[in-house]
Amino acid sequence: MKALFVSSECAPFVKTGGLADVIGALPRALENHEIKVRILLPAYRELTDILKTGKQVLKINDLFGGPASVVSVEAEGLQLLLLDACHLYDREGSIYQDKKGQDWPDNHLRFGALSFVGAKLAAEGIDGWQPDVVNAHDWQAGLVPAYLSQMKKPVPPCVFTIHNIAFQGRFDSKLRVELGLEEKLFSQEGIEYFGDISFLKAGIALSDKITTVSPTYASELLSPEFGMGLEGLLAYRQKDLVGILNGVDLEVWNPETDPYIDANYSMRALAGKKINRATIESRFGLKPDKDRPIFCVVSRLTTQKGLDLLLECVGDLVEQGGRLALLGSGEKWLEDGFVEAARQYQGSVGVIIGYDEPLSHLMQAGCDAILIPSRFEPCGLTQLYGLRYGTLPVVARTGGLADTIIDANDAALAANCATGIQFYPVTRDALTRAIFKACDFFKDKKLWQAMMRRAMRQPVSWDRSAGLYAKIYQELSAETKSKSPTK
């Protein structure tokens, strides 16, 4: 079976968050289910060298203001279809924003073009290849089913995956014509959202099936608290909504072989974790102390991630005997706040503003616990990395965090099944209590090591989830074929 993924990110080539990790790992896992995936990805400036090694398979004379082509290339074991359109993607800055941190003013065209070409490839194929199903990911690919609906020919079914409903790709309705979208689509049943165009709403309303990245998040999306204005539409389409947990690439995230850490280790031989711990102390300017746990944060610094709550209780964390190593960037006031906390609690708090992939691996390998106090979290990957590396997650009870971490309550401890600490509600006081609980557990070395080993045994791969995606693809493809007119 053949599948086309349409996405704005893909690790290890271009990444701003968990979406990229999913797109880089899931296709490999689907191969075990006899599904061959090609990934349509914009040819950003970062992909120039890879682009040169490929073969042009499609030429477009005018794609929203300039010439474009699709280049097929294999890299890092993935089959990529790179959308080469210099006027849209070859620019300085991030893939979504300019160097000043402002959204590119033509993002509607940049990702409308991605969706348009995704639909074109799905409907027409290239070089004798045509997908049996297309999976569009997040708002940047949300118009794929809209463009497919305008095709005057049979098209493959479309799955739309919501990775984070907070980002909706909302633009002025006047841009409909520029995007080449028919007027009939601008309705409550289509792309219209409070008088604007919403790429995300288009994906939800017009796709054949909707998936999201954890079962709990799928349930949460039906409520006003989490649905972000789309809970009514999602409730209407509830029978087509499925929550499937993300997984991690066990080859990339493996403490036994990870090239980014100072000392490899395993569940049975944990000594290497102490060596990595010493490196973390040095990198973050933390005073060495084997009896004080190191909590880490690897995250975007935003209120969605609950980092404002952590900032409020840094003093409590230090007073209780904990230390903090933080890597991330985001809202300026949070960046400044944590930098000030590092100055105030020198030796107990260390902060690096920015993102560093190798360092994120080292932090998982060298820290004792990872803090994820998110107000909402569709799935989360860092807690899965924490499990894999024996860095116990302390998480808010929401979304995928609730689905993947077994809270160390009395019953779970008695049954020897706890893998971390959950807290609720998502408040400063509840977070503080969870941190205090972790500090108390850390004093009991036998208990802590038992939880570490149990965490490292947890299944976090894509195996089961890939099977669920494969089943959806196969069922949709079979339904489509059964409805096709016989020749």
C-alpha positions as CSV (number, residue, x, y, z in Angstrom):
1,M,0.0,0.0,0.0
2,K,1.2,3.5,-0.8
3,A,0.7,6.6,1.4
4,L,1.5,10.3,0.9
5,F,2.3,12.4,3.9
6,V,2.0,16.2,3.6
7,S,3.8,18.1,6.3
8,S,5.7,21.3,6.9
9,E,8.4,19.6,9.0
10,C,10.3,16.4,9.1
11,A,13.2,15.4,11.4
12,P,16.1,15.3,11.0
13,F,15.9,17.8,8.1
14,V,13.8,20.6,9.6
15,K,12.3,20.8,13.0
16,T,10.5,23.3,15.4
17,G,8.7,20.7,17.5
18,G,7.2,17.3,17.9
19,L,5.5,17.3,14.5
20,A,8.9,16.8,12.9
21,D,9.7,13.9,15.1
22,V,6.5,12.1,14.2
23,I,6.9,12.7,10.4
24,G,10.5,11.4,10.6
25,A,9.6,8.2,12.6
26,L,6.1,7.1,11.7
27,P,6.9,6.2,8.0
28,R,9.6,3.9,9.1
29,A,7.3,2.1,11.5
30,L,4.6,1.8,8.8
31,E,7.0,-0.2,6.6
32,N,6.5,-3.1,9.0
33,H,2.8,-3.0,8.0
34,E,3.7,-3.0,4.3
35,I,2.8,0.7,3.8
36,K,5.3,2.7,1.8
37,V,5.2,6.4,2.6
38,R,6.5,9.4,0.6
39,I,6.7,12.7,2.4
40,L,5.8,16.0,0.6
41,L,7.9,18.7,2.4
42,P,8.7,22.3,1.4
43,A,12.3,22.7,0.1
44,Y,13.4,25.3,2.7
45,R,16.8,26.8,2.5
46,E,18.0,24.2,5.0
47,L,17.4,21.4,2.5
48,T,19.3,22.9,-0.4
49,D,22.1,20.3,-0.4
50,I,19.6,17.4,-0.3
51,L,17.6,19.0,-3.0
52,K,20.6,18.9,-5.4
53,T,20.8,15.1,-5.1
54,G,17.3,14.4,-6.2
55,K,15.3,14.0,-9.4
56,Q,12.7,16.4,-10.7
57,V,9.4,14.5,-11.1
58,L,7.0,17.4,-11.6
59,K,7.2,20.9,-13.0
60,I,4.7,23.7,-12.3
61,N,4.9,26.9,-14.3
62,D,3.1,29.1,-11.8
63,L,2.5,28.1,-8.2
64,F,1.0,31.2,-6.4
65,G,3.4,33.7,-8.0
66,G,6.4,31.8,-9.3
67,P,7.7,28.5,-10.9
68,A,8.0,25.4,-8.8
69,S,8.9,21.8,-9.1
70,V,8.8,18.6,-7.1
71,V,12.0,16.7,-6.5
72,S,12.1,13.1,-5.4
73,V,15.0,12.1,-3.2
74,E,15.9,9.5,-0.6
75,A,17.6,10.7,2.5
76,E,18.1,9.2,6.0
77,G,16.0,6.2,4.9
78,L,13.0,8.4,4.0
79,Q,11.4,8.9,0.6
80,L,11.0,12.7,0.3
81,L,9.1,14.8,-2.3
82,L,10.6,18.2,-1.9
83,L,8.5,21.1,-3.1
84,D,11.0,23.5,-4.7
85,A,9.5,27.0,-4.9
86,C,12.2,29.6,-4.2
87,H,9.7,32.5,-4.0
88,L,7.9,30.7,-1.1
89,Y,10.6,28.8,0.9
90,D,14.1,30.0,0.1
91,R,14.5,32.8,2.7
92,E,16.3,33.6,6.0
93,G,14.5,33.2,9.3
94,S,12.6,30.3,10.6
95,I,10.2,28.2,8.5
96,Y,7.2,30.1,9.9
97,Q,8.6,33.5,10.9
98,D,11.1,36.1,9.9
99,K,14.2,37.0,11.9
100,K,12.2,39.4,14.0
101,G,9.9,36.6,15.1
102,Q,6.9,37.8,13.0
103,D,4.8,35.3,10.9
104,W,5.7,35.5,7.3
105,P,2.9,37.6,5.7
106,D,2.5,35.1,2.9
107,N,2.1,32.0,5.1
108,H,-1.3,31.4,3.5
109,L,0.4,31.1,0.1
110,R,3.4,29.1,1.4
111,F,1.2,26.4,3.0
112,G,-1.7,26.7,0.6
113,A,0.9,25.8,-2.1
114,L,2.0,22.8,0.0
115,S,-1.6,21.7,0.3
116,F,-2.4,22.3,-3.4
117,V,0.6,20.2,-4.6
118,G,-0.2,17.5,-2.0
119,A,-3.7,17.2,-3.5
120,K,-2.3,17.3,-7.0
121,L,0.1,14.5,-6.3
122,A,-2.6,12.5,-4.5
123,A,-5.0,12.8,-7.4
124,E,-2.7,12.5,-10.4
125,G,0.4,10.7,-9.1
126,I,4.0,11.1,-10.4
127,D,6.2,8.8,-12.4
128,G,3.7,5.9,-12.3
129,W,3.3,6.3,-8.5
130,Q,0.0,7.3,-6.9
131,P,-0.9,7.0,-3.3
132,D,-3.8,4.9,-2.0
133,V,-4.3,7.3,0.9
134,V,-3.0,10.8,1.8
135,N,-2.4,11.9,5.4
136,A,-2.2,15.7,5.9
137,H,-0.6,16.9,9.1
138,D,-1.6,20.0,11.1
139,W,-2.9,23.3,9.8
140,Q,-0.1,23.8,7.3
141,A,-1.6,20.9,5.3
142,G,-5.2,21.5,6.2
143,L,-6.3,22.6,2.7
144,V,-5.3,19.2,1.2
145,P,-8.9,17.8,1.5
146,A,-10.3,21.2,0.3
147,Y,-8.3,21.0,-2.9
148,L,-9.1,17.3,-3.3
149,S,-12.8,18.2,-3.1
150,Q,-12.4,20.4,-6.2
151,M,-10.9,17.7,-8.3
152,K,-13.0,16.5,-11.2
153,K,-11.8,12.9,-10.9
154,P,-11.7,10.1,-8.3
155,V,-9.3,10.9,-5.5
156,P,-7.8,8.8,-2.7
157,P,-9.2,9.2,0.8
158,C,-7.6,11.8,3.1
159,V,-6.8,11.5,6.7
160,F,-6.1,14.7,8.7
161,T,-4.0,14.6,11.8
162,I,-4.3,17.3,14.5
163,H,-1.0,17.7,16.3
164,N,-2.0,20.8,18.2
165,I,-5.4,22.5,17.8
166,A,-4.1,25.7,19.2
167,F,-2.4,26.5,15.9
168,Q,-5.2,26.9,13.3
169,G,-3.9,28.7,10.3
170,R,-6.5,31.5,10.3
171,F,-6.5,34.1,7.5
172,D,-8.7,36.8,6.0
173,S,-11.5,35.5,3.8
174,K,-10.5,37.8,1.0
175,L,-7.5,35.4,0.3
176,R,-9.9,32.6,-0.8
177,V,-9.6,33.7,-4.5
178,E,-5.8,34.0,-4.3
179,L,-5.7,30.5,-2.9
180,G,-7.8,29.1,-5.8
181,L,-10.6,27.9,-3.5
182,E,-14.1,27.7,-4.9
183,E,-16.7,29.9,-3.3
184,K,-18.9,26.9,-2.3
185,L,-16.1,25.9,0.2
186,F,-16.5,29.1,2.1
187,S,-19.3,27.8,4.4
188,Q,-19.8,26.4,7.9
189,E,-19.4,22.9,6.4
190,G,-16.1,23.9,4.8
191,I,-13.2,26.4,5.3
192,E,-15.2,29.3,6.9
193,Y,-14.4,30.0,10.5
194,F,-16.0,33.1,12.2
195,G,-15.8,35.0,8.9
196,D,-12.2,34.0,8.1
197,I,-10.5,31.0,6.4
198,S,-9.1,28.4,8.8
199,F,-6.8,25.8,7.3
200,L,-7.2,23.6,10.4
201,K,-11.0,23.7,10.2
202,A,-10.8,22.8,6.5
203,G,-8.8,19.7,7.4
204,I,-11.3,18.7,10.1
205,A,-14.4,19.4,8.1
206,L,-13.4,18.0,4.8
207,S,-11.2,15.0,5.5
208,D,-12.5,11.4,5.5
209,K,-11.0,10.6,8.9
210,I,-9.5,12.7,11.7
211,T,-6.7,11.5,14.0
212,T,-5.0,13.2,16.8
213,V,-2.0,12.2,18.9
214,S,-3.5,10.6,22.1
215,P,-6.8,9.1,23.2
216,T,-7.2,11.6,26.1
217,Y,-6.6,14.6,23.8
218,A,-9.2,13.3,21.4
219,S,-11.7,13.3,24.3
220,E,-10.5,16.7,25.5
221,L,-11.0,18.3,22.1
222,L,-14.8,17.8,22.4
223,S,-14.9,20.3,25.3
224,P,-14.8,24.1,25.1
225,E,-11.8,24.1,27.4
226,F,-9.6,22.3,24.9
227,G,-11.5,22.5,21.6
228,M,-10.4,26.1,20.9
229,G,-13.7,27.0,19.2
230,L,-13.8,23.8,17.1
231,E,-15.4,21.5,19.7
232,G,-18.8,21.7,18.0
233,L,-17.4,20.5,14.7
234,L,-15.4,17.8,16.3
235,A,-18.4,16.6,18.2
236,Y,-20.3,16.5,15.0
237,R,-17.5,14.4,13.4
238,Q,-16.9,12.4,16.6
239,K,-17.4,9.0,14.9
240,D,-14.5,9.9,12.5
241,L,-12.2,11.1,15.3
242,V,-9.5,8.7,16.6
243,G,-6.8,9.3,19.2
244,I,-3.6,7.4,18.5
245,L,-0.5,7.9,20.8
246,N,2.7,9.1,19.3
247,G,5.8,6.9,19.7
248,V,9.5,7.5,19.5
249,D,12.2,6.3,17.2
250,L,14.0,3.7,19.3
251,E,17.2,3.9,17.2
252,V,17.5,7.7,17.7
253,W,16.5,7.7,21.3
254,N,18.4,4.8,22.9
255,P,20.6,5.4,25.9
256,E,22.6,2.2,25.0
257,T,23.8,3.6,21.7
258,D,23.1,7.4,21.7
259,P,26.1,9.2,20.2
260,Y,25.2,12.5,21.9
261,I,25.7,11.4,25.4
262,D,29.0,11.0,27.3
263,A,28.4,7.5,28.6
264,N,25.9,4.9,27.3
265,Y,23.9,2.9,29.8
266,S,21.0,0.5,30.1
267,M,18.3,-0.5,32.4
268,R,20.5,-3.2,33.9
269,A,23.7,-1.1,34.0
270,L,22.9,2.5,35.1
271,A,26.4,3.7,36.0
272,G,26.7,5.7,32.8
273,K,23.9,8.0,34.0
274,K,26.1,9.3,36.8
275,I,28.7,10.3,34.2
276,N,26.2,12.2,32.1
277,R,24.9,13.8,35.3
278,A,28.3,15.2,36.1
279,T,28.4,16.7,32.6
280,I,25.0,18.3,33.0
281,E,26.2,19.9,36.3
282,S,29.2,21.3,34.5
283,R,27.3,22.5,31.4
284,F,24.6,24.3,33.5
285,G,26.8,25.5,36.2
286,L,25.2,23.4,38.9
287,K,27.0,22.7,42.1
288,P,27.8,19.0,42.2
289,D,25.7,17.1,44.8
290,K,24.7,13.5,44.5
291,D,21.9,13.9,47.0
292,R,20.1,16.7,45.2
293,P,18.0,15.7,42.2
294,I,18.3,17.5,38.9
295,F,15.0,18.4,37.3
296,C,15.2,19.3,33.6
297,V,13.0,21.2,31.2
298,V,13.4,20.9,27.4
299,S,10.6,22.9,26.0
300,R,9.2,25.9,24.2
301,L,8.9,28.6,26.9
302,T,5.2,29.4,26.8
303,T,2.2,29.6,29.1
304,Q,0.7,26.6,27.2
305,K,3.6,24.6,28.5
306,G,2.9,25.8,32.1
307,L,6.4,27.3,32.4
308,D,5.0,30.4,34.1
309,L,3.9,28.1,36.9
310,L,7.4,26.6,37.2
311,L,8.9,30.1,37.2
312,E,6.7,31.0,40.2
313,C,7.9,27.9,42.2
314,V,11.6,27.8,41.3
315,G,12.4,29.1,44.8
316,D,10.4,26.3,46.4
317,L,12.2,23.7,44.2
318,V,15.6,24.9,45.3
319,E,14.5,25.2,49.0
320,Q,13.3,21.6,48.9
321,G,16.7,20.4,47.7
322,G,16.1,20.2,43.9
323,R,18.1,21.7,41.1
324,L,17.0,22.8,37.7
325,A,18.5,22.6,34.2
326,L,16.4,24.4,31.5
327,L,16.9,24.4,27.8
328,G,14.4,26.3,25.6
329,S,13.2,29.5,24.0
330,G,9.9,31.3,23.6
331,E,8.1,34.1,25.2
332,K,10.6,36.8,26.1
333,W,9.3,37.5,29.6
334,L,9.7,33.8,30.4
335,E,13.2,33.7,28.9
336,D,14.2,36.7,31.0
337,G,12.5,35.3,34.1
338,F,14.4,32.0,34.0
339,V,17.7,33.8,33.3
340,E,17.1,35.9,36.4
341,A,16.3,32.8,38.4
342,A,19.6,31.3,37.3
343,R,21.4,34.4,38.5
344,Q,19.4,34.4,41.8
345,Y,19.9,30.7,42.5
346,Q,23.4,30.3,41.1
347,G,24.6,26.8,41.4
348,S,21.1,25.4,41.8
349,V,19.5,26.7,38.6
350,G,21.1,26.7,35.1
351,V,19.5,28.0,32.0
352,I,20.4,27.9,28.3
353,I,18.2,29.9,26.0
354,G,17.8,28.3,22.5
355,Y,17.6,24.8,21.2
356,D,20.3,22.2,20.9
357,E,19.3,18.7,19.8
358,P,22.5,17.0,21.1
359,L,22.2,18.7,24.4
360,S,18.5,17.6,24.7
361,H,19.7,14.0,24.5
362,L,22.4,14.6,27.1
363,M,19.8,16.2,29.4
364,Q,17.6,13.2,29.2
365,A,20.6,11.0,30.0
366,G,22.0,13.1,32.8
367,C,19.0,14.5,34.7
368,D,16.9,12.7,37.3
369,A,13.5,14.0,36.4
370,I,11.8,15.9,33.6
371,L,9.2,18.6,34.4
372,I,6.3,19.0,32.0
373,P,3.6,21.2,33.6
374,S,1.6,21.8,30.4
375,R,-1.9,23.3,30.6
376,F,-2.7,21.1,27.6
377,E,-0.5,18.6,25.8
378,P,-1.8,16.8,22.8
379,C,0.7,14.0,23.2
380,G,4.1,15.1,24.2
381,L,7.4,13.4,23.3
382,T,9.8,14.6,26.0
383,Q,8.1,12.4,28.6
384,L,8.5,9.4,26.4
385,Y,12.2,10.2,26.0
386,G,12.3,10.6,29.8
387,L,10.9,7.1,30.2
388,R,13.3,5.7,27.7
389,Y,16.3,7.3,29.5
390,G,15.1,6.6,33.1
391,T,14.5,10.3,33.7
392,L,11.3,10.2,35.6
393,P,8.5,12.5,34.2
394,V,6.7,14.9,36.5
395,V,3.7,15.8,34.4
396,A,0.3,17.5,34.4
397,R,-2.6,15.1,34.0
398,T,-3.7,16.1,30.6
399,G,-3.7,14.8,27.0
400,G,-0.9,12.3,26.1
401,L,0.8,13.0,29.4
402,A,-2.1,11.3,31.2
403,D,-2.0,8.4,28.8
404,T,1.7,7.6,29.0
405,I,2.7,8.1,32.7
406,I,1.6,5.9,35.5
407,D,1.3,8.1,38.6
408,A,3.2,7.1,41.7
409,N,0.1,7.1,44.0
410,D,-0.2,4.7,46.8
411,A,-1.9,2.0,44.7
412,A,0.6,2.2,41.9
413,L,3.5,2.1,44.3
414,A,2.0,-0.9,46.1
415,A,1.6,-2.7,42.7
416,N,5.1,-1.7,41.6
417,C,3.9,-0.1,38.4
418,A,4.5,3.6,38.9
419,T,6.7,5.3,36.2
420,G,6.4,9.0,37.2
421,I,4.3,11.6,38.9
422,Q,1.1,13.3,37.7
423,F,-0.5,16.3,39.2
424,Y,-3.8,18.1,38.8
425,P,-5.1,20.7,38.7
426,V,-2.5,22.6,36.7
427,T,-1.7,25.2,39.3
428,R,1.4,26.4,41.0
429,D,0.4,24.7,44.3
430,A,-0.2,21.3,42.6
431,L,3.1,21.6,40.7
432,T,4.9,22.4,43.9
433,R,3.5,19.4,45.6
434,A,4.5,17.2,42.7
435,I,8.1,18.5,42.9
436,F,8.2,18.0,46.7
437,K,7.0,14.4,46.1
438,A,9.7,13.8,43.6
439,C,12.4,15.2,46.0
440,D,11.1,12.9,48.8
441,F,11.2,9.9,46.5
442,F,14.7,10.7,45.4
443,K,15.9,10.3,48.9
444,D,14.9,6.6,48.8
445,K,17.5,5.4,46.4
446,K,16.0,1.9,46.2
447,L,12.5,3.2,45.3
448,W,13.9,5.7,42.8
449,Q,16.0,3.1,40.9
450,A,13.1,0.7,40.8
451,M,10.9,3.5,39.2
452,M,13.8,4.3,36.8
453,R,14.0,0.7,35.6
454,R,10.3,0.4,35.4
455,A,10.1,3.5,33.3
456,M,12.8,2.2,30.9
457,R,10.8,-0.9,30.4
458,Q,7.7,1.0,29.2
459,P,6.8,0.4,25.5
460,V,7.3,3.8,23.8
461,S,7.9,2.7,20.2
462,W,5.7,3.3,17.2
463,D,4.9,-0.4,16.7
464,R,1.3,-0.5,18.1
465,S,0.4,3.0,16.9
466,A,1.7,2.4,13.4
467,G,-0.6,-0.6,13.3
468,L,-3.6,1.6,14.2
469,Y,-2.7,4.1,11.4
470,A,-2.3,1.2,9.0
471,K,-5.7,-0.2,9.8
472,I,-7.3,3.3,9.2
473,Y,-5.5,3.6,5.8
474,Q,-6.5,0.1,4.7
475,E,-10.1,0.5,5.7
476,L,-10.5,3.9,4.0
477,S,-8.8,2.6,0.8
478,A,-11.0,-0.4,0.7
479,E,-14.1,1.8,1.2
480,T,-13.0,4.1,-1.6
481,K,-12.4,1.2,-4.0
482,S,-15.8,-0.3,-3.2
483,K,-17.5,3.0,-4.1
484,S,-15.6,3.4,-7.4
485,P,-17.5,2.6,-10.6
486,T,-16.5,-0.7,-12.2
487,K,-14.8,-0.4,-15.5
